[in-house]
């Protein structure tokens, strides 16, 4: 970045300063965002490798590549690292940090030092989990008791790591809520806010209110294991189902912590590449809050077969169907935004369209799991695995990849190779579907999840799924190389390559250290594309 | 390859009805969204850089339509799912009661007449069965895909499920709730017998278990028992340690016991370990194996011994 040529007297790109200290002691939200981005991407790739190893073992029914115990460790690490170290902090911590101040016209977040502190807490949690790999847990990422209270693997350290990580999430949520309330530029009213900000706001509320519950739950589990207090172990007078209630009270809202920011990303990408105002702004904005609210009331739909009462199961089934409505509204509005647009199929737009397609499948298959009688058959089978990956990869990861390709020029001031990006997209799209679509059929046929070995009648679909994982892995590999290559020798990015109206595109690429030379006065929303009649 | 497992209980076709309705509704919405998405993406593709687009910000009638219609359909799905669920949760009064214990990593079934089986649940065709279930260590889940029933087993409380088998045959039981190293080996079978065959089984006469079992050489019969009675969940054949000692090369060699003494693994030690597993536990292993007394016959034990001898 040293010899940039943009003619401006005071323009100092935020990436200008070099040296390790300029990173680890920075309070600049854009740099903290980069540190999160690198960290979560690292964990995404590591947990992805665990997934590839698992799928390789599942190529054949017998346990011929790794022992069952090793397989159980693999899915535990895959799940817990993906969930707690990649997808929960994910978009909120990386793109949320980078974009929130820029989009609302602020110089930084409300509490920059706290922001850096949150990142360090994240790293501390990650370090603890890395130590825990010495004797990795085999409980699954859900840490269900009594197994997690009795297994002789190291459950305490990994849950302690997740516990520590929770504080990072809580503090980031708090920071963003205050930032969005107090730091908006003059004229940036609530109804002019970009929808990514609405999504981040809904996410931050969930982080702040739900995360303490999982923290307490894991602390209770640690207490049970180390001091022998019987919260969950029936042999000591505890209740194992209580753990599930506590765990899902957080972990269901956490699903929305993972997906709502991606919904925000899609709401930004589509209007720009369709050159159309977002359709149904208020419907999308308030449905984020609606989802956040209802998501606190559906946790027991993970527990229909757990032994909870029939009345409880019925109520939770009903509430689960309710949460489908705001989600459906979003999908309809995104699709309607394309109507009469001028659509440019940029790689970011391809990810956004893939999101709508895949997330629709993920959402609709959720209906099977919300309906009581159907869930009894499908619960804990590969159907759930497929559904959850359609929402998490088809939804969140597509949103994440879309965001990477969309804001890449702004963030790093360079361009990547667009042709390679499209090829990688194609591999990812095909590979993903070949991996996970067969799993719906496996689930309907009764193939249980978390099986190191499996009966031979499932072999053809299981090996198809494994082949798909290779295509998917290859696509992500090309995408990663392409994005890294762009950083090294990509062309310099213009200020606003796609003609976006949002504030972050009205500053140079990469943005100056202080974001805005002077705080902007906002007079319109950021979706005013097209010709007003 | 079939789309759906065979229908072998009274509940299965009801559950399939729910699955079918949701599939149809999902397909309608999926096709609708996909067709519109692809059509727009092609039809409105940017042809020149200075194309003009209309300023459309939304439509209240559309928002109302696509809120209200899905809401009504979702309520229909909820009610249908609930109605079938209610059936699944309400066993008839005259159901035969069988108690089920799940433990790492096998199923045991106790019948009203004092019979006990491991990993094989014997039920009668067209007669309702109620399973009263309990886990002895960690969570398990009793799942029979062909019956479309599933219920977790929880330590310290009873859970139940019921079904009426509507097809004679043998059907898979899977443990569906992750329960540790041997989870995927915690498999069983439901054996649905005709009333005549069930009567014979009830009286304790051995039912023909299939083609030529009686005429199998002992070591082959032993291999069959090893798999069917769940020995394989804890005892590997390749020297790896699961829960119990591996069978590989164990015969004829001394093993060290908990108290430090040693014992030779011979026919009598194996027999004792099967019938009174807690008597002489190998060092480094927990005393968790259930007794197979009354479950395996003398011939079965002899066959297992013969099989273990072959595992060099």
Interface residues (C-beta under 8 A of the other chain):
Chain A: X67 X68 X69 X72 X138 X139 X140 X144 X146 X147 X150 X151 X234 X235 X239 X240 X241 X274 X275 X276 X277 X278 X279 X280 X281 X282 X283 X305 X306 X307 X310 X313 X314 X317 X318 X321 X322 X324 X325 X328 X329 X331 X332 X333 X335 X336 X338 X339 X340 X341 X342 X343 X344 X345 X353 X356 X357 X360 X361 X364 X365 X367 X368 X370 X371 X372 X373 X374 X375 X376 X377 X379 X380 X381 X441 X444 X445 X446 X448 X449 X450 X451 X452 X453 X454 X455 X460 X461 X527 X528 X529 X530 X531 X532 X533
Chain B: X1 X2 X3 X4 X5 X14 X15 X18 X19 X22 X25 X26 X29 X30 X33 X34 X36 X37 X40 X41 X44 X45 X46 X47 X51 X52 X53 X54 X55 X56 X57 X58 X59 X62 X63 X66 X67 X70 X71 X74 X75 X77 X78 X80 X81 X82 X83 X84 X85 X86 X88 X89 X137 X138 X139 X141 X143 X145 X146 X148 X149 X150 X151 X152 X154 X155 X156 X157 X159 X172 X174 X175 X176 X177 X178 X179 X180 X181 X182 X183 X184 X185 X187 X240 X242
